[in-house]
């Protein structure tokens, strides 16, 4: 019964903007979607993550966006979970464009923190985000944010105040999360580059928590204790990161480093110190020929708050046959005998078919 109500509420959240548009002469709404499906070959010792070898639906999402009058923009997105056969609300944003450069946003969305964390999932090079992004990035939150774009898109600054306990709409003991990000791009928001382009960014967030769910993989359990990869947390968190991206024609290199400092009241275990750190990042190099064929390699490293360090090499090959479509191959190799991560395993092979519109 609970899943039916979740499904009903998610569908209604999509239909209400459609109904509002139908009763007015406003510009038409935009409907979007993301479907990523394919085949995964998992090594035997990674099936503890409930990802057996076989065909799979990686992501199935539907979104609606548009305008209401001249004041509000809105964006709503839901995701279908094949495991529970229900819909989950991912984003519900009402935005007010104060000026051409300044925008206020309210609702459920990702805070301005990190580089890869802010990418749409359909724009990711690999199937999943890097380990540090999944573990340290604050993820979707309920709150309010302001963003500023200046100098023809070359400068960006965003900041926000959020409940700090994820996608739950209640607050954990009147505690809040603050986040901010600044970014500079040498030529601005242009899709195709013929010149050398460099982009630098930095992010920071602070949260005081009484019952917050930390990111995926912040705690590494033993070889058969996948349940310990996420945990409730009580205490305070200081998160920060820096990133750099450079590209010249078909070549690109991207690097990002994230770090989290935890002052714990409780939540990570019974025999741990009051303070714990987690840190990691990735370096990725890629080449895309004529915008249609892409080869990429990534070194992904993460030191969890508790547990052993995890290092992987990821190799990817992507083909873009037409607009909105992608075929991808991905293979993972553990470095230094690292144990498997929540979404990466030694010897993991993925074939991905993607439609993103």
C-alpha positions in Angstrom: 0.0 0.0 0.0 2.8 2.4 0.9 4.4 1.9 -2.6 1.1 2.7 -4.2 0.9 6.0 -2.4 4.5 6.9 -3.3 3.7 6.0 -7.0 0.5 8.1 -6.8 2.2 11.1 -5.3 5.1 11.1 -7.8 2.7 10.9 -10.8 0.6 13.8 -9.4 3.7 15.9 -8.9 4.3 15.5 -12.7 0.7 16.0 -13.8 -0.1 19.2 -11.8 2.2 21.5 -14.0 0.7 19.9 -17.1 -2.8 20.7 -15.9 -1.7 24.3 -15.1 -0.3 24.7 -18.6 -3.4 23.2 -20.2 -5.6 25.9 -18.6 -3.5 28.8 -19.9 -1.9 30.3 -23.0 1.6 29.9 -21.6 4.4 28.4 -23.7 4.3 24.6 -24.0 5.9 22.5 -21.3 9.0 20.4 -22.0 8.9 16.7 -21.2 12.2 14.9 -20.8 13.4 11.4 -20.0 16.4 9.2 -19.4 16.6 5.5 -20.0 19.8 3.6 -19.4 19.6 -0.2 -19.8 21.9 -2.9 -21.0 24.0 -5.8 -19.6 26.2 -6.2 -16.6 28.8 -8.9 -16.0 29.7 -9.0 -12.3 32.5 -11.1 -10.7 31.1 -13.6 -8.2 32.3 -11.8 -5.1 30.4 -8.6 -6.0 26.9 -10.1 -6.0 26.6 -9.1 -2.4 25.5 -5.6 -3.8 22.4 -7.2 -5.2 23.7 -6.7 -8.7 23.9 -10.1 -10.3 25.2 -10.8 -13.8 22.5 -10.3 -16.4 20.4 -7.7 -18.3 19.4 -4.7 -16.2 17.6 -1.3 -16.2 20.1 1.1 -14.8 17.9 4.2 -14.8 14.4 5.1 -15.9 13.4 8.8 -15.3 10.8 11.2 -16.5 10.8 15.0 -16.1 8.5 17.9 -16.7 9.6 21.6 -16.8 8.2 24.9 -17.9 7.0 28.3 -16.9 4.0 29.6 -14.9 3.5 33.2 -15.8 6.5 35.4 -15.9 7.6 34.7 -12.3 8.1 31.0 -11.8 10.0 28.3 -13.6 9.5 24.7 -12.5 11.2 21.4 -12.9 9.9 18.0 -11.6 11.6 14.6 -12.0 10.7 11.1 -10.9 12.6 7.8 -11.2 11.2 4.3 -11.5 12.7 1.7 -9.3 12.2 -1.8 -10.8 13.1 -3.4 -7.5 10.1 -2.0 -5.6 8.0 -1.3 -8.7 7.4 2.3 -7.6 8.3 5.8 -8.5 10.6 8.0 -6.4 10.6 11.8 -6.4 14.0 13.1 -7.3 13.6 16.8 -8.0 10.8 19.3 -7.3 12.0 22.9 -8.0 10.3 26.2 -8.2 12.7 28.9 -9.5 12.4 32.7 -9.6 14.6 34.5 -12.1 15.3 37.7 -10.2 17.4 39.1 -13.0 19.1 37.7 -16.1 22.1 36.7 -13.9 20.4 35.9 -10.6 18.0 33.1 -9.8 16.4 31.8 -6.6 15.4 28.2 -6.3 13.1 26.4 -3.7 12.3 22.8 -3.2 14.1 19.5 -3.6 17.4 19.5 -5.7 21.1 19.1 -5.5 23.0 21.8 -3.6 25.8 23.7 -5.5 28.6 21.4 -4.4 31.1 19.5 -6.5 31.7 19.3 -10.2 30.6 15.8 -11.1 27.8 15.8 -8.5 26.0 18.6 -10.4 26.1 16.8 -13.8 22.9 15.3 -15.1 23.2 11.5 -15.0 22.8 11.3 -18.7 25.9 13.4 -19.1 28.1 11.1 -17.1 31.1 9.5 -18.9 30.7 6.3 -16.9 27.6 4.6 -15.6 28.0 6.0 -12.0 29.7 9.0 -10.4 33.1 8.6 -8.8 33.4 7.0 -5.3 34.2 10.3 -3.6 31.3 12.1 -5.2 28.8 9.4 -4.1 30.2 9.3 -0.6 31.0 12.9 0.3 28.7 14.9 -2.0 25.6 16.0 0.0 23.1 14.7 -2.6 19.6 16.0 -3.1 18.3 18.2 -0.2 15.2 20.2 0.6 15.9 23.9 0.9 16.5 27.3 -0.8 19.4 28.4 -3.0 20.6 31.4 -5.0 22.8 31.3 -8.0 24.6 34.0 -10.0 26.1 33.8 -13.5 28.2 36.7 -14.8 30.7 37.6 -17.5 28.8 35.7 -20.2 28.7 32.5 -18.3 32.4 32.5 -17.4 31.8 33.1 -13.7 29.3 31.1 -11.5 28.5 31.3 -7.8 25.9 29.4 -6.0 24.9 29.1 -2.3 22.0 27.6 -0.3 20.5 26.6 3.0 19.0 23.1 3.3 17.5 20.8 5.9 20.7 18.6 5.6 19.1 15.2 5.9 18.7 14.2 2.3 15.4 13.8 0.5 13.3 13.7 3.7 11.0 16.7 4.0 11.3 16.9 7.7 14.2 18.5 9.5 16.5 16.7 12.0 16.3 18.7 15.2 16.2 22.2 13.7 19.7 21.6 12.2 20.7 22.9 8.8 23.2 22.5 6.0 25.0 25.4 4.2 26.7 25.0 0.9 28.5 27.2 -1.6 30.4 26.8 -4.9 32.4 29.1 -7.1 33.5 28.3 -10.7 35.4 30.1 -13.5 35.5 29.0 -17.1 37.9 30.7 -19.5 35.4 31.0 -22.4 31.9 30.5 -20.9 29.1 28.1 -21.6 29.8 27.0 -25.1 29.2 23.4 -26.2 31.9 22.9 -28.8 35.5 24.1 -28.3 38.1 24.8 -30.9 40.4 26.6 -28.4 42.1 25.6 -25.2 39.6 25.8 -22.4 40.3 25.7 -18.7 37.8 25.6 -15.8 38.4 25.7 -12.1 36.0 25.4 -9.2 35.8 25.0 -5.5 33.0 24.0 -3.1 32.3 24.0 0.6 29.5 22.8 2.8 28.8 22.5 6.5 26.0 20.6 8.3 25.0 20.0 11.9 23.1 16.7 12.1 21.1 14.6 14.5 19.9 11.9 12.1 21.4 12.3 8.6 22.1 9.6 6.1 25.7 9.8 4.8 26.7 9.1 1.2 27.2 5.7 -0.4 30.5 4.0 0.6 31.5 6.4 3.4 31.9 3.3 5.6 33.6 0.2 4.2 32.4 -3.0 5.8 34.0 -6.4 5.6 33.9 -8.5 2.4 30.3 -9.5 3.0 28.8 -6.6 4.9 27.4 -4.3 2.2 24.8 -3.0 4.6 27.4 -0.9 6.2 28.1 1.2 3.1 25.5 3.8 4.3 24.8 4.8 7.8 22.8 7.3 10.0 25.0 10.1 11.5 24.8 12.5 14.4 27.4 15.3 14.7 28.7 17.9 12.4 30.2 17.7 8.9 32.6 20.0 7.0 32.8 19.1 3.3 35.0 20.8 0.8 36.5 20.2 -2.7 38.3 21.6 -5.6 38.2 20.6 -9.3 40.0 21.4 -12.6 39.0 20.7 -16.2 41.0 21.4 -19.3 40.2 20.6 -22.9 41.7 21.3 -26.3 39.6 20.2 -29.3 39.0 16.5 -28.9 41.2 16.0 -25.9 40.1 16.6 -22.3 41.4 16.0 -18.7 39.3 16.4 -15.6 40.4 16.1 -11.9 38.4 16.5 -8.7 39.3 16.2 -5.0 36.8 16.0 -2.2 37.3 15.8 1.6 35.0 15.4 4.6 35.7 16.0 8.2 33.3 14.4 10.7 32.9 15.3 14.4 30.8 12.5 15.6 28.2 12.2 18.4 27.1 8.7 17.1 26.3 6.9 14.0 29.4 5.3 12.5 30.0 2.5 15.0 30.6 1.8 18.6 34.5 1.7 18.7 35.5 4.7 16.6 37.1 8.0 17.5 35.1 11.2 17.9 36.7 12.6 14.7 37.0 10.9 11.3 38.0 12.0 7.9 37.1 10.7 4.4 38.8 11.9 1.2 39.3 11.0 -2.4 38.8 11.9 -6.0 39.5 11.0 -9.6 41.5 11.9 -12.7 40.0 11.3 -16.0 41.4 11.6 -19.5 39.4 11.3 -22.7 39.5 11.7 -26.5 36.4 12.2 -28.6 36.7 11.9 -32.4 34.3 14.1 -34.4 32.0 14.2 -31.5 30.8 10.6 -32.2 33.4 8.1 -30.8 35.0 8.5 -27.3 37.7 6.7 -25.4 38.2 7.5 -21.7 40.2 6.2 -18.8 39.7 7.2 -15.1 41.7 6.6 -11.9 39.2 6.6 -9.0 40.5 6.6 -5.4 38.7 6.9 -2.1 39.7 6.6 1.6 36.5 6.0 3.6 35.9 7.3 7.1 36.2 3.7 8.4 37.7 0.9 6.4 40.2 0.2 3.7 41.2 2.5 0.8 39.6 1.6 -2.5 41.4 2.3 -5.9 40.2 1.5 -9.3 41.0 2.0 -13.0 38.0 2.4 -15.2 38.1 2.1 -19.0 35.3 3.3 -21.2 34.4 3.4 -24.9 31.3 5.4 -26.0 29.6 5.8 -29.3 27.1 8.6 -30.0 25.2 7.5 -33.2 22.6 10.3 -33.1 21.2 13.0 -30.9 19.9 11.8 -27.5 21.5 8.3 -27.9 24.7 6.6 -26.6 26.2 3.1 -26.6 28.8 2.5 -24.0 31.3 -0.2 -22.8 32.9 0.0 -19.3 35.4 -2.2 -17.6 36.8 -1.9 -14.0 40.1 -3.0 -12.6 41.0 -2.9 -8.8 44.3 -1.4 -7.9 46.4 -2.7 -5.0 44.0 -5.5 -4.3 41.2 -3.1 -3.3 38.0 -4.6 -2.1 34.9 -3.9 -4.2 33.1 -0.6 -3.9 29.3 -0.1 -3.8 29.1 0.5 -7.6 32.5 -0.7 -8.9 34.0 -4.2 -8.8 37.2 -5.7 -10.0 36.5 -7.3 -13.3 33.1 -5.6 -13.7 31.9 -5.2 -17.3 29.0 -3.1 -18.4 27.3 -2.6 -21.8 25.1 0.5 -21.7 22.3 1.7 -24.1 21.2 5.2 -23.3 18.4 7.5 -24.6 18.4 10.9 -23.0 16.0 13.7 -24.2 
